[in-house]
């Protein structure tokens, strides 16, 4: 089944936001809602103006891939009429581990199902296609008021989603836009996913964490999955046709994905807080964790495997924060942002309605940031966000308190919901290990001791007079109980008593910290100031929307967005980086790194070397906006053909959480190239059936034309047609 709405409803009334007022400094941002693209800006930059049919195809071909029930995750695109979807390997990486057996580790070996019967169900992921976007502002304001709290918006959104699921089998997400100036209801068609193909780690993860957030890149970070409904591949009239040749240098390319979260209108006072306080703390903690994990990995191969996942995660976090801080420390960054803020404030002051909305929001945001500086370090270290188990442990304690007055039926329902959350926190078995968590906690305690004043309440409770390493080992004793889903499930089923009887020192520490008056006061004060700052910044976004008439795209929030740029290299650290990498440059990189992991080419690639055109592009850089969370987003040419799949950005793009860095900067997003993917499928993995499906679909008659223009009258899935009947 697949929804086929009429063309008039595809773009909707929200297309009115596609105005000519968009400023050139942010024109190519990948944050323009798919239903409200700035058409004149696109035409000015590229000479191409997407029409309704082009936008329709893109919207209904793009896929949001999320952990089941979650609002955010990765992206992908339908590439055949039988539900075949292309995405990143790292989007499905956890599922590879879940599907592995003692005999076959799919994370290492990769996977290919030449026949449909061999495709593997991805129980932890689901796919979503955007059916339509409804301007739900009036209904939301009538239901929960003009300035609702985030909790009220979430509760109202959950109720809407529940109604959509119950009545139409669809999925809904209510999104606050421009700080609450608008509320949009995103309606999705959900479906199951099965794994079709993922490359081996040697090629799919070439370069590992060393090359992450760097360019040039050589990883074939691509995977194929298939959409299923009611046990059969889902036929779909909309898909992106595969380009055998892919992009060429300086080609215009368009990116359409579901970036996670951005904060691109923060006041300068908040950015100064990030520069002076928050980012340096996060960097210090991440550095300490990376150093301890590196030392542990040197003990041997078995030790390396136990902490590799954690090491990659903390190294990734370190590079992300370092890149953002370097941008904030650049000589021109804050002066330019002050000029931008001045221009914004002048525009808001000149508009009566915007001026009224804004009030003294900038002053209140600045006051809150100033107040937060005093308690930032204590709160940061006492929350222990560096360890994956902190969130789980805190949630278990909250569950235990809530369970005390519940009936057996209510407790069973609560436990069932929590077990789903548990699977998301822990991931596949072995993802979070006691060894890694202990090393991370030891690093955290050491960083806290070096930062906080002697006698600090957190240090006293955590260390109890011991050195950081000894304290971490004491606190983590028996923590394996929290890493075993069955044991945690038994605790949940037993309610408050089960959690109390578990006798896990880590939980005892969290409980002790929660009860300390000094920490309670600091946390309450910080929460109050953060709420004041958040409210002030939401006012700024609302006023800015009114003053600029929607000329700036709203911040990302996991919904479908469109951006554009060119396939282009850049100047990096005094040298020119090429627009693309090739199989030849991969082998050169491997040789330069002495073919040691993670730069060993792998047996499959080595065996295929003689058959490959080594000049084939493998990965390429684009000036497209590298908004965080764009993994798996398709890159298209103006014909709407798929030319690449985004999988990373370089270090200069790490500031994209806070600002759009255009083509004049070295910031680049990085994508796998369809020509390189095709070469690998044919010669490295012998995935001839998969490649044939892509090529046949690319040249087949337009399925939508074959099916006619008629559409179901209601926004419900149409009758499913057998996959075999589709071209």
C-alpha positions in Angstrom: 0.0 0.0 0.0 1.2 3.5 -0.7 -0.6 6.8 -0.4 -1.0 8.7 -3.8 -2.4 12.1 -2.9 -3.5 14.6 -5.6 -0.9 17.1 -6.8 -2.8 20.0 -5.4 -2.4 18.7 -1.9 1.2 17.8 -2.2 2.7 21.2 -1.7 -0.3 22.7 0.2 -1.0 26.2 1.2 2.4 26.5 2.9 4.0 27.1 -0.4 3.2 30.7 0.2 6.3 30.8 2.4 8.5 30.3 -0.7 9.1 34.0 -1.0 11.7 36.0 -2.8 12.9 37.7 0.3 15.4 35.1 1.3 18.9 36.5 1.9 21.8 35.3 -0.2 23.9 34.6 2.9 21.6 31.7 3.8 20.1 30.7 0.5 21.7 27.3 0.1 20.9 26.2 3.6 19.6 22.6 3.8 16.9 23.7 6.2 14.2 24.8 3.8 11.0 22.8 4.4 10.2 20.6 1.3 6.7 22.1 1.2 8.1 25.7 1.2 11.2 25.9 -0.9 12.7 29.4 -1.9 12.2 28.9 -5.6 13.6 32.2 -6.7 16.8 31.8 -4.7 17.3 28.3 -6.1 16.8 29.6 -9.7 19.2 32.5 -9.0 22.0 30.2 -7.7 21.6 27.3 -10.1 19.6 28.5 -13.1 17.1 25.8 -12.3 13.6 26.3 -10.8 12.1 23.1 -9.5 8.4 22.7 -10.5 5.6 21.0 -8.6 6.2 17.6 -10.2 10.0 17.7 -9.3 9.2 18.6 -5.7 6.4 16.0 -5.6 8.7 13.2 -6.7 11.4 14.2 -4.2 9.1 14.4 -1.3 7.5 11.0 -1.9 10.9 9.4 -2.7 12.7 10.5 0.5 12.6 8.3 3.5 13.1 9.0 7.2 14.7 6.0 8.9 14.3 6.0 12.7 14.6 3.7 15.7 11.0 2.3 16.0 8.8 5.0 17.5 11.5 7.7 17.7 11.1 11.2 16.1 14.6 11.4 14.7 17.2 9.2 13.1 18.7 9.1 9.6 17.5 9.5 6.0 17.3 7.5 2.8 15.6 7.4 -0.6 13.5 5.0 -2.6 15.3 4.0 -5.7 13.1 1.4 -7.3 9.3 0.8 -7.6 9.6 -2.2 -5.3 10.5 -0.4 -2.1 14.3 -0.5 -2.5 15.9 2.2 -0.3 19.5 3.5 -0.3 20.9 4.9 3.0 24.2 4.8 4.9 25.8 1.8 6.4 26.2 3.6 9.7 22.5 4.2 9.8 21.9 0.4 10.0 25.1 -0.5 11.8 23.5 -1.4 15.1 21.2 -3.7 13.2 24.1 -5.5 11.6 25.3 -6.4 15.1 21.8 -7.6 16.1 21.6 -9.8 13.0 25.0 -11.4 13.5 25.6 -14.9 14.7 28.7 -16.5 16.4 29.6 -17.8 13.0 29.0 -14.6 11.0 29.6 -11.1 12.3 27.7 -9.0 9.7 29.3 -5.8 11.1 32.7 -7.2 9.9 31.7 -9.3 6.9 28.8 -7.2 5.5 25.7 -8.7 4.0 23.9 -9.3 0.7 20.6 -10.9 -0.1 20.5 -11.8 -3.8 16.9 -13.0 -3.4 13.9 -11.4 -1.6 13.6 -14.5 0.7 17.0 -13.8 2.1 16.4 -10.2 3.1 16.6 -9.8 6.9 14.1 -7.9 9.1 15.4 -4.9 10.9 13.3 -5.1 14.1 14.8 -1.9 15.6 14.2 0.4 12.7 11.2 1.7 10.7 10.8 3.8 7.6 8.6 6.8 7.1 7.6 8.7 3.9 6.1 12.1 4.3 2.5 12.1 3.1 1.7 15.8 3.8 2.3 18.7 6.1 -0.7 20.5 7.6 -0.5 24.0 9.0 -1.8 23.1 12.5 -1.2 26.5 14.1 -4.8 27.5 14.7 -5.8 24.1 16.1 -2.7 24.0 18.4 -3.2 27.5 19.8 -6.9 26.7 20.4 -6.0 23.5 22.2 -3.0 24.5 24.4 -2.6 28.3 24.1 -0.4 30.7 22.1 2.8 30.1 24.1 2.7 26.4 25.2 5.5 24.8 27.1 7.5 22.0 25.4 5.8 19.5 27.6 2.3 20.7 26.5 3.4 20.6 22.8 4.7 17.0 23.3 1.6 15.8 25.0 -0.7 17.4 22.4 1.5 15.9 19.6 1.3 12.4 21.2 -2.5 12.6 21.3 -2.6 13.6 17.6 -0.2 10.8 16.7 -2.2 8.2 18.6 -5.4 9.3 16.8 -3.7 9.1 13.4 -2.3 5.6 14.1 -5.6 4.3 15.4 -7.8 5.7 12.6 -5.6 5.7 9.5 -2.5 3.7 10.3 -0.4 6.8 9.7 2.2 8.5 11.9 2.1 12.1 13.1 4.7 14.5 14.4 3.7 18.0 15.6 6.5 20.4 15.1 7.0 23.8 16.7 8.4 26.2 14.0 10.1 29.5 14.5 9.8 29.3 18.3 6.1 28.6 18.2 5.1 31.2 15.6 3.8 28.2 13.6 2.9 24.6 14.4 3.1 22.1 11.5 1.7 18.5 11.7 3.8 16.1 9.6 1.9 13.0 8.5 3.9 10.0 7.6 3.3 6.6 6.0 5.1 4.0 8.2 6.6 0.7 7.0 8.9 -2.1 8.0 12.4 -2.4 6.8 14.5 -5.4 5.7 18.2 -5.4 5.0 19.3 -6.0 1.4 23.0 -5.0 1.3 25.7 -3.6 3.5 29.4 -3.6 2.7 32.1 -5.2 4.8 33.7 -3.0 7.5 37.0 -2.8 5.6 35.5 -0.7 2.8 32.2 0.5 4.4 34.2 1.9 7.4 37.5 2.6 5.8 39.5 5.1 7.8 37.4 4.6 10.9 37.4 7.2 13.6 40.7 8.6 12.3 39.1 9.9 9.1 35.8 10.9 10.7 35.0 14.6 10.2 37.9 14.8 7.8 38.3 15.1 4.1 39.4 13.4 1.8 37.3 10.4 2.7 37.3 6.8 1.2 34.5 4.9 3.0 31.8 3.3 1.0 29.3 4.3 3.6 26.2 3.0 1.9 23.5 0.3 2.5 20.3 -0.8 0.9 17.1 -1.8 2.7 13.6 -2.6 1.4 10.2 -1.2 2.5 7.7 -3.9 3.5 4.0 -3.7 4.4 1.9 -6.7 5.3 4.8 -9.0 4.7 5.4 -7.9 1.1 7.7 -5.4 -0.6 5.9 -2.1 -0.8 5.2 -0.9 -4.3 5.7 2.8 -4.7 5.0 5.0 -7.7 7.6 7.6 -6.6 11.3 6.9 -6.5 14.6 8.5 -7.5 16.3 7.2 -10.6 19.8 6.0 -10.2 22.5 7.8 -12.1 25.3 5.5 -13.3 27.7 8.4 -13.9 26.8 10.4 -10.8 27.9 14.0 -10.3 30.8 15.8 -12.0 32.9 18.5 -10.6 31.0 21.9 -10.3 27.6 20.2 -11.0 24.7 21.7 -9.1 23.4 19.2 -6.6 20.4 19.2 -4.3 20.2 17.6 -0.8 17.0 16.4 0.7 17.1 14.8 4.2 15.8 15.0 7.7 18.5 16.9 9.7 18.2 16.5 13.4 18.5 19.7 15.5 20.1 23.1 14.7 20.3 26.3 16.8 21.1 29.0 14.2 19.5 32.1 15.7 21.1 31.9 19.2 21.9 35.3 20.6 25.6 36.2 20.8 25.4 36.0 24.6 24.6 32.3 24.3 27.4 31.7 21.8 29.8 33.4 24.1 28.7 31.0 26.9 29.4 28.1 24.6 32.8 29.5 23.7 33.9 30.3 27.3 32.1 27.6 29.4 30.2 24.8 27.8 32.4 23.7 24.9 35.7 23.8 26.8 34.1 21.6 29.6 32.8 19.1 27.1 36.1 19.0 25.3 38.1 18.4 28.5 35.8 15.6 29.5 35.9 14.0 26.0 39.7 14.2 25.8 40.0 12.5 29.2 37.7 9.6 28.1 39.4 9.2 24.7 42.9 9.0 26.4 41.8 6.4 28.9 40.0 4.3 26.2 43.1 4.5 24.0 45.3 3.2 26.8 42.9 0.4 27.5 42.7 -0.7 23.8 46.5 -1.0 23.7 46.3 -4.0 26.2 45.2 -6.3 23.4 42.7 -7.2 20.6 40.1 -8.4 23.0 40.3 -5.3 25.1 40.1 -3.1 22.0 36.8 -4.8 20.9 35.3 -4.2 24.4 35.7 -0.4 24.2 35.9 0.3 20.5 32.3 1.5 20.2 32.7 3.8 23.2 36.0 5.1 21.8 34.5 5.9 18.4 31.6 7.7 20.1 33.8 9.9 22.4 36.3 10.6 19.6 33.4 11.7 17.4 32.1 13.9 20.2 35.5 15.4 20.7 36.0 16.4 17.1 32.5 17.8 16.9 33.0 20.1 19.9 36.5 21.1 18.9 35.4 22.1 15.5 32.6 24.2 16.9 35.0 25.9 19.3 37.6 26.6 16.7 34.9 28.3 14.6 33.8 30.4 17.6 37.5 31.3 18.3 38.1 32.5 14.7 38.8 36.3 14.7 35.9 37.2 12.5 33.2 34.9 13.9 31.7 36.8 16.8 32.1 40.3 15.3 30.2 39.0 12.2 27.5 37.5 14.4 27.2 40.7 16.4 26.6 42.5 13.1 24.0 40.0 12.1 22.3 40.3 15.5 22.3 44.1 15.2 20.7 43.9 11.8 18.1 41.4 13.1 17.3 43.7 16.1 16.9 46.7 13.8 14.5 44.8 11.6 12.4 43.7 14.6 12.4 47.2 16.0 11.1 48.5 12.7 8.1 46.1 12.7 5.5 46.9 15.3 4.3 43.3 15.8 7.8 41.9 15.9 8.8 44.6 18.4 5.9 43.7 20.6 6.8 40.0 20.5 10.5 40.6 21.1 10.2 42.8 24.2 13.4 42.5 26.2 14.1 38.9 25.2 17.7 39.5 24.3 18.4 41.1 27.7 16.7 38.2 29.5 18.7 35.6 27.5 21.9 37.4 28.3 21.1 37.6 32.0 20.3 33.9 32.1 23.6 33.0 30.4 25.4 35.1 32.9 23.7 33.4 35.8 24.4 29.9 34.4 28.1 30.5 34.3 28.3 30.3 38.1 26.8 26.7 38.4 27.8 25.3 35.0 30.8 23.2 36.1 29.1 21.6 39.2 26.0 20.8 37.2 27.9 19.4 34.2 30.0 17.0 36.3 27.3 15.9 38.7 25.0 14.9 35.8 27.8 12.6 34.4 26.4 12.7 30.8 29.6 11.1 29.4 28.5 7.6 30.5 25.7 5.9 28.6 24.4 4.4 31.8 23.6 7.7 33.5 20.4 8.2 31.5 19.4 4.6 32.0 20.2 4.7 35.7 18.3 7.9 36.3 15.3 6.6 34.4 15.3 3.4 36.4 15.2 5.4 39.7 12.3 7.5 38.3 10.5 4.3 37.2 11.0 2.9 40.7 9.4 6.0 42.3 6.5 6.1 39.9 5.9 2.4 40.3 5.2 2.6 44.1 1.6 3.5 43.8 0.7 1.7 40.6 -1.7 -1.3 40.2 -0.2 -4.5 38.7 -1.9 -3.7 35.4 -0.4 -0.2 35.3 3.0 -1.6 36.3 2.9 -4.1 33.5 2.1 -1.3 31.0 4.9 0.9 32.4 7.5 -1.9 32.2 6.6 -2.7 28.6 7.2 0.9 27.6 10.4 1.1 29.5 11.8 -2.1 27.8 11.5 -0.4 24.4 13.5 2.6 25.8 16.0 0.2 27.2 16.7 -1.4 23.8 17.4 2.1 22.4 19.8 3.1 25.2 21.8 -0.1 25.2 21.7 -1.0 21.5 22.8 -4.5 20.4 24.4 -6.7 23.1 28.0 -5.7 23.6 27.5 -2.1 22.4 27.8 -0.8 26.0 30.3 -2.7 28.1 31.2 -2.6 31.8 34.9 -2.1 30.8 34.2 0.9 28.6 31.8 2.5 31.2 34.3 2.0 34.0 37.1 3.7 32.0 34.8 6.6 31.0 33.7 7.1 34.6 37.3 7.1 35.8 38.1 9.8 33.3 35.1 11.7 34.3 35.9 11.6 38.0 39.5 12.7 37.2 38.3 15.7 35.0 35.9 16.7 37.8 38.6 16.5 40.4 40.8 18.7 38.3 38.1 21.3 37.7 35.8 21.5 40.8 37.0 23.1 44.1 38.2 20.8 46.9 35.3 19.8 49.1 32.7 20.0 46.4 29.6 18.0 47.2 29.7 16.0 44.0 33.4 15.0 44.5 32.8 14.1 48.1 29.9 11.8 47.2 31.5 10.2 44.2 35.1 9.7 45.3 34.6 9.2 49.1 38.3 10.0 49.6 39.5 7.6 46.9 41.4 8.4 43.7 39.3 8.6 40.6 40.2 5.2 39.2 39.5 3.3 42.4 36.2 5.2 42.9 35.1 4.4 39.4 35.8 0.7 39.9 33.9 0.7 43.2 30.9 2.5 41.7 30.8 0.2 38.6 30.9 -3.0 40.6 28.1 -5.2 39.5 27.0 -2.8 36.7 26.7 -5.8 34.4 23.2 -6.2 35.8 22.2 -2.9 34.0 23.7 -4.1 30.7 21.6 -7.3 30.6 18.2 -6.7 29.2 16.7 -9.8 30.9 17.9 -8.7 34.3 16.7 -5.1 33.9 13.4 -6.5 32.6 13.1 -8.6 35.8 13.8 -5.4 37.9 11.1 -3.6 36.0 8.5 -6.3 36.4 9.1 -6.3 40.2 8.6 -2.5 40.4 10.3 -0.4 43.0 11.3 -3.4 45.1 13.1 -5.0 42.1 15.2 -1.9 41.5 16.0 -1.5 45.2 17.0 -5.2 45.6 19.3 -5.0 42.5 22.0 -3.5 44.8 23.9 -1.7 42.1 26.4 0.8 43.5 26.0 3.0 40.4 22.3 3.4 41.1 23.1 4.1 44.8 25.4 6.9 43.8 22.8 8.5 41.5 20.2 8.3 44.3 22.7 9.8 46.8 23.5 12.7 44.4 19.8 13.4 43.9 19.3 13.8 47.6 22.2 16.2 48.2 20.8 19.7 49.1 23.7 21.6 47.5 23.3 19.7 44.2 19.5 19.9 44.3 19.7 23.7 44.7 22.3 24.1 41.9 20.2 21.9 39.6 17.0 23.8 40.3 18.6 27.2 39.8 20.2 26.0 36.5 16.9 24.5 35.3 15.1 27.8 36.1 17.7 29.9 34.3 17.7 27.5 31.3 13.9 27.8 31.1 14.2 31.6 31.1 16.8 31.4 28.4 14.8 29.0 26.3 11.7 31.1 26.6 13.6 34.3 25.6 15.2 32.6 22.6 11.8 31.3 21.4 10.5 34.9 21.6 13.5 36.0 19.4 12.7 33.3 16.8 9.0 34.3 16.7 9.8 38.0 16.4 12.5 37.3 13.7 10.0 35.2 11.7 7.5 38.1 11.8 10.1 40.8 10.9 11.7 38.8 8.1 8.4 37.4 6.8 9.7 33.8 6.9 12.8 34.7 4.8 15.1 32.5 7.0 14.5 28.8 7.2 13.3 27.4 10.5 15.8 25.4 12.6 16.0 21.7 11.9 13.9 19.3 13.9 14.1 15.9 12.2 11.7 16.8 9.3 12.2 16.8 5.6 14.3 19.8 4.3 15.8 20.9 1.0 19.1 22.5 0.2 21.5 23.0 -2.7 25.1 23.5 -3.7 27.9 22.3 -6.0 30.2 19.3 -6.2 33.4 21.1 -5.3 36.7 20.7 -3.4 38.0 23.3 -1.0 41.1 24.8 0.5 42.0 23.0 3.8 44.9 23.7 6.1 47.0 25.4 3.4 46.3 22.9 0.6 43.6 22.2 -1.9 41.4 19.2 -1.3 40.1 17.5 -4.5 36.4 17.5 -5.3 36.3 13.7 -5.2 38.3 10.7 -4.1 38.8 7.5 -6.1 39.6 3.8 -5.6 43.2 4.8 -6.6 43.4 7.3 -3.8 42.0 4.8 -1.4 44.8 2.3 -2.2 47.3 5.2 -1.9 45.8 6.2 1.5 46.0 2.5 2.7 49.7 2.3 1.6 50.6 5.5 3.4 49.0 4.2 6.6 50.9 0.9 6.1 47.6 -1.0 5.5 46.9 -1.1 9.2 43.4 -1.0 10.6 41.3 0.9 9.9 43.1 1.4 6.6 43.4 -2.2 5.5 41.6 -2.5 2.2 40.1 -5.9 2.9 40.2 -9.2 1.0 37.1 -8.5 -1.1 38.4 -5.2 -2.4 41.9 -6.5 -3.0 40.5 -9.4 -5.0 38.6 -7.0 -7.2 41.3 -4.5 -7.7 42.3 -5.6 -11.2 38.6 -5.4 -12.4 38.0 -1.9 -11.0 38.4 1.3 -12.9 40.6 2.9 -10.2 39.7 6.4 -11.4 36.0 5.9 -10.5 34.9 8.5 -8.0 34.3 7.0 -4.6 33.3 9.9 -2.4 32.9 13.6 -3.1 32.6 16.9 -1.4 29.8 19.4 -1.9 29.1 22.9 -0.8 25.6 21.7 0.4 24.7 22.6 4.0 26.1 19.9 6.4 23.3 20.3 9.0 23.7 17.7 11.8 21.8 14.5 11.3 21.7 14.5 7.5 23.2 11.0 7.3 21.7 9.0 4.4 20.2 12.1 2.7 20.1 11.7 -1.1 21.9 14.1 -3.4 20.1 14.8 -6.7 20.9 16.5 -9.9 18.4 18.9 -11.6 16.9 15.9 -13.4 16.0 14.5 -10.1 18.4 11.6 -10.5 20.4 10.3 -7.5 24.1 11.1 -7.8 25.2 10.5 -4.2 24.3 9.8 -0.6 25.5 12.1 2.2 27.4 10.4 5.0 29.6 13.0 6.7 31.0 16.5 6.8 34.5 17.8 7.3 35.8 19.4 10.5 35.0 22.9 9.2 31.3 21.8 8.9 31.0 20.9 12.5 29.8 24.5 13.3 26.7 23.8 11.2 24.7 23.2 14.4 25.0 27.0 15.0 25.5 28.6 11.6 25.2 28.0 7.8 28.8 28.1 6.4 28.5 28.7 2.7 30.7 27.8 -0.3 33.1 30.6 0.4 34.3 28.7 3.6 36.1 25.4 3.6 33.0 23.7 5.1 31.9 20.7 3.0 29.4 17.8 3.3 30.7 14.5 2.0 28.8 11.9 0.0 29.4 8.5 -1.5 29.3 8.7 -5.3 26.8 6.6 -7.3 29.5 5.6 -9.8 31.7 4.3 -7.0 28.8 2.4 -5.4 28.0 0.8 -8.8 31.6 -0.3 -9.3 31.7 -1.8 -5.8 28.4 -3.6 -6.2 29.4 -5.2 -9.5 33.1 -6.0 -8.9 33.7 -6.1 -5.2 30.5 -7.7 -3.9 29.1 -9.4 -7.1 25.7 -7.9 -6.2 24.5 -8.2 -9.8 20.9 -8.6 -8.9 20.8 -5.4 -6.8 22.6 -3.5 -9.5 20.2 -4.8 -12.1 17.2 -3.6 -10.0 18.7 -0.1 -9.8 19.5 0.1 -13.5 16.1 -1.3 -14.7 14.3 1.1 -12.4 16.4 4.0 -13.6 15.3 3.4 -17.2 11.7 2.1 -16.6 8.6 4.0 -17.7 7.4 6.4 -15.1 5.3 4.3 -12.8 3.1 7.2 -11.8 2.1 7.8 -15.5 1.4 4.1 -15.9 -0.9 4.2 -12.9 -2.7 7.3 -14.1 -3.3 10.6 -12.3 -6.2 9.3 -10.1 -5.6 9.4 -6.4 -7.5 8.1 -3.4 -10.0 10.7 -2.1 -8.9 10.2 1.5 -5.4 10.4 3.1 -5.3 6.7 3.7 -3.1 4.0 2.2 -4.6 2.6 -1.1 -5.1 -1.0 -1.9 -1.7 -2.8 -2.2 -0.8 -4.2 -5.5 1.5 -7.2 -5.9 5.1 -6.3 -6.2 5.4 -8.6 -9.2 2.9 -6.5 -11.1 5.1 -3.5 -10.9 7.6 -2.6 -13.7 
